[in-house]
Amino acid sequence: MKKIIIWVAVISIGVWFWQNRKVETPKSTSQPKTEQNAAENEKCVNASYVECPEFPWLDLPLKYFSVKNVEWGSAGGDGKEGTMEQYTQVALDSKEVYQSYPTTTTTIKQYSADIVPVTTKKWADVRKEIQKTEDNSHWMEAVDANYKEYGQLAVHFLDDFQDIEMYDSFDVDGDGIKEKILGLNSVGRADGGSYNAAIVKDNKVIFYVEEDESFIVPADTPNGFYVKWRSPSDDSPRCCPIGYVKTRFVLNNGKFVPLYEQDVRYVVVGKR
C-alpha cells in the first residue's frame, strides 16, 4: 500500500513539473540567411558584377558579341578604335540583357507633357546672358555652333542653359509625321553632365524629361515612345552604369502618360 502511495506521489510530481515546464522557442536560423541575402543584394546594386550571383560577369570571348551594343568598356585591348578588339571587358545593351517584367507602378517623376511654344526671345539677348556666366571661349563657340545648326529651337533651350547635342526624328503620335527628338545637356558643365530630352512638333515642345541621363527612343508602334533613364538606386560610377530604367509612354487624351516600366541590366562580358 505504501509503495502505491509513493508511486502516485512521484507521478503527481512529474505531471506538475511537465505542466509547468519552461518552453523554449527554437532559435530561428532564417535571420542570418536573410542578412546574407540582403548583403548579396546590396552588392548587386553597384558595379561589382563579379560578386553578384544573380548578374555575374561572363568570362567569354568578346568576338561573339557586337561592338554596336557596347555601352561602355575597358579599352585595354590591342585592336583599332571602334572595334570590339579595342576592349578587354564591355557592358552590352543587347538582346541578352536582363529585363524585369513590366509593372504599371511607374516611378518616373521629372517629366512634363505640357505643350510649350518655342520661345520668341532674340538670339543676341540669350547669348549675352550666357556670356555673363560662361567666359570660356570653348563654350561660347559651342553655343554659337548650336544656334547656327538649330536656329530658334536652340535659342529656346539655350535660354535655360541647355544645348542640343543629339537629334533624331520619328513618329510618336501616330499621325505619320516624324517629330523632332532632342538630347540636351548643360552649357558649361563639368565632366559629362546629365542628359535631358525633349520632343518638338510644329514649333512646340510637346514632351520634356529631366530624369538623370534621360533619352527618348522609339517604341514598337508609332503611338508613344520609351524613356531610358538612370535609376536613383544605381550607385555605380557615372562612366559605367549597371543599366537603366525603361518607361513606356503613350498618347492618351492629347497628352503623353507613362504606361509601364521595366528595369534593364547590362550584360558584362570579357576577361576578369
C-alpha positions in Angstrom: 0.0 0.0 0.0 2.9 2.4 0.9 4.5 1.6 -2.5 1.3 2.5 -4.3 1.1 5.8 -2.4 4.8 6.6 -3.2 4.3 5.9 -6.9 1.2 8.0 -7.0 3.1 10.9 -5.4 6.1 10.5 -7.8 3.7 10.5 -10.8 1.8 13.5 -9.5 5.1 15.5 -9.0 6.2 14.5 -12.5 2.9 15.7 -14.0 3.2 19.0 -12.2 6.7 19.6 -13.5 5.6 18.7 -17.0 2.7 21.1 -17.0 4.9 23.9 -15.6 8.0 23.3 -17.6 9.7 26.3 -19.3 9.0 26.1 -23.1 12.0 27.3 -25.1 11.3 28.5 -28.6 13.8 27.0 -31.0 16.2 29.6 -32.3 15.4 30.8 -35.8 18.1 30.2 -38.4 16.4 32.3 -41.0 17.8 35.7 -39.8 21.4 35.1 -40.7 20.3 33.8 -44.1 18.1 36.9 -44.5 21.1 39.2 -43.6 23.3 37.3 -46.0 20.7 37.7 -48.8 20.5 41.4 -48.1 24.3 41.7 -48.2 24.3 39.9 -51.6 21.5 42.1 -52.9 23.5 45.2 -51.8 26.4 44.1 -53.8 24.1 43.7 -56.9 23.1 47.3 -57.0 26.6 48.6 -57.6 29.1 47.9 -60.4 30.7 44.9 -58.8 29.4 42.3 -61.2 32.0 39.7 -60.2 30.4 39.5 -56.7 26.8 39.5 -57.9 25.5 35.9 -58.1 22.3 36.9 -60.0 24.1 39.0 -62.6 27.6 37.6 -62.9 30.4 38.9 -65.1 30.6 36.5 -68.0 34.2 35.4 -68.8 33.5 34.9 -72.5 35.4 35.9 -75.7 34.3 39.3 -76.9 34.4 38.2 -80.6 31.0 36.5 -80.1 29.3 39.9 -79.4 28.6 43.1 -81.5 30.5 46.3 -80.9 27.3 48.2 -81.8 25.8 47.1 -78.5 28.7 48.3 -76.3 27.6 50.9 -73.7 30.9 51.2 -72.0 34.0 49.2 -71.7 37.7 48.8 -70.6 39.8 49.8 -73.6 42.8 47.7 -72.8 42.7 45.6 -76.0 45.1 45.8 -78.9 42.5 46.4 -81.7 41.5 49.5 -83.6 39.2 52.1 -82.0 35.6 51.4 -82.8 36.2 47.6 -82.9 35.5 45.0 -80.3 39.2 44.2 -80.2 40.0 47.6 -78.5 38.2 46.3 -75.3 39.0 43.7 -72.7 35.6 44.0 -71.0 32.4 45.5 -72.1 28.8 46.2 -70.9 26.3 45.3 -73.6 22.8 46.7 -74.1 21.7 43.8 -76.4 19.1 41.0 -76.6 20.9 39.2 -73.8 20.2 41.9 -71.2 18.2 41.2 -68.0 14.8 42.9 -68.2 12.3 42.8 -65.4 8.7 42.0 -66.0 6.7 45.2 -66.8 5.0 46.9 -63.9 2.2 49.6 -64.2 3.6 51.1 -61.0 5.8 53.7 -62.6 8.4 55.7 -60.7 9.4 58.3 -63.3 8.5 61.8 -62.0 10.7 64.5 -63.6 8.8 65.0 -66.9 6.2 67.3 -68.4 3.7 66.7 -71.2 2.5 70.3 -71.2 2.6 71.9 -74.7 5.1 74.8 -74.6 5.6 77.1 -77.7 9.2 77.7 -78.7 10.5 80.9 -77.3 10.4 84.1 -79.3 13.4 85.6 -77.4 16.1 87.1 -79.6 19.4 85.1 -80.0 21.5 88.2 -79.2 19.8 88.6 -75.8 20.1 85.0 -74.8 23.7 84.8 -76.0 24.6 87.9 -73.9 23.1 86.2 -70.7 25.1 83.1 -71.4 28.3 85.1 -71.9 27.9 86.7 -68.5 28.3 83.3 -66.9 30.4 81.4 -69.4 33.5 83.4 -70.4 35.2 80.2 -71.6 35.7 80.7 -75.4 35.3 76.9 -76.0 31.7 77.0 -74.6 30.8 80.2 -76.5 32.0 78.6 -79.7 29.8 75.6 -78.9 26.8 77.9 -78.2 27.3 79.7 -81.4 27.5 76.5 -83.4 24.3 75.2 -81.7 22.5 78.3 -82.8 23.9 78.1 -86.3 22.6 74.5 -86.7 19.3 74.6 -84.9 18.3 78.3 -85.1 15.4 79.5 -82.8 14.9 75.9 -81.5 18.5 76.2 -80.0 17.6 79.6 -78.5 14.6 78.0 -76.7 16.9 75.6 -74.8 20.0 77.9 -74.5 17.7 80.3 -72.7 17.7 77.6 -70.0 21.5 77.0 -70.4 21.0 73.7 -72.3 22.4 72.9 -75.8 21.1 70.4 -78.3 23.6 67.6 -78.5 21.6 64.8 -80.1 19.0 64.9 -82.8 16.6 62.2 -84.1 13.2 62.0 -85.7 10.4 59.5 -85.5 6.6 59.5 -85.2 5.3 59.4 -81.6 1.6 60.3 -82.0 0.5 58.1 -84.9 -0.1 60.8 -87.5 2.6 59.5 -89.8 4.7 62.7 -89.4 8.1 62.4 -87.7 8.6 64.6 -84.6 12.0 66.1 -83.6 13.6 64.2 -80.8 16.3 66.1 -78.9 19.1 65.2 -76.5 20.0 68.1 -74.3 22.9 68.8 -71.9 24.0 71.7 -69.7 26.2 74.5 -71.1 29.4 74.9 -69.1 29.0 71.5 -67.4 31.9 69.7 -65.7 32.7 66.2 -67.0 29.9 64.5 -68.9 26.9 66.2 -67.3 23.5 64.6 -67.4 21.3 64.4 -70.4 17.7 65.6 -70.6 15.4 65.0 -73.6 12.5 66.7 -75.5 10.1 66.2 -78.3 9.2 69.1 -80.6 6.2 69.3 -83.0 5.0 72.3 -85.1 7.4 74.6 -83.2 6.1 73.5 -79.8 7.7 71.3 -77.1 5.2 68.6 -76.5 7.2 66.5 -74.1 10.2 67.1 -71.8 12.0 64.8 -69.4 14.8 65.6 -67.0 15.4 62.4 -65.0 19.1 61.6 -64.7 20.6 60.5 -68.1 17.2 60.7 -69.9 17.0 59.5 -73.5 13.9 59.1 -75.7 13.9 56.1 -78.0 11.3 54.7 -80.4 8.6 52.2 -79.3 7.4 49.3 -81.4 4.4 51.3 -82.5 4.1 55.0 -83.6 1.9 55.7 -80.5 4.3 56.9 -77.9 8.0 56.1 -77.1 10.3 54.8 -74.4 12.3 57.0 -71.9 15.5 55.4 -70.8 16.9 56.9 -67.6 19.3 56.2 -64.8 17.8 54.6 -61.7 18.2 56.6 -58.5 19.3 53.3 -56.8 22.2 52.9 -59.2 25.3 54.0 -57.2 27.8 52.8 -59.8 30.3 55.3 -61.3 28.9 57.8 -63.8 31.1 56.3 -66.5 29.8 52.8 -66.0 26.2 52.4 -65.0 24.8 48.9 -64.4 21.8 49.5 -66.6 18.8 51.8 -66.8 15.0 52.1 -66.2 12.8 52.0 -69.3 9.4 53.7 -69.1 6.8 53.3 -71.9 4.8 56.5 -72.7 1.6 56.5 -74.8 -0.6 59.3 -76.1 -3.8 59.5 -74.1 -6.4 62.3 -74.4 -3.8 64.5 -76.1 -1.0 64.1 -73.6 1.8 61.6 -73.1 1.4 59.5 -70.0 3.5 56.6 -68.5 2.0 53.2 -69.2 4.5 50.7 -67.7 8.1 50.4 -66.5 11.0 47.9 -66.6 14.5 47.6 -65.1 17.2 46.7 -67.6 20.6 45.3 -66.6 23.6 45.4 -68.9 25.4 42.1 -69.7 29.1 42.5 -68.8 31.4 40.3 -70.8 35.2 39.8 -71.0 38.3 38.9 -69.1 38.1 39.4 -65.3 
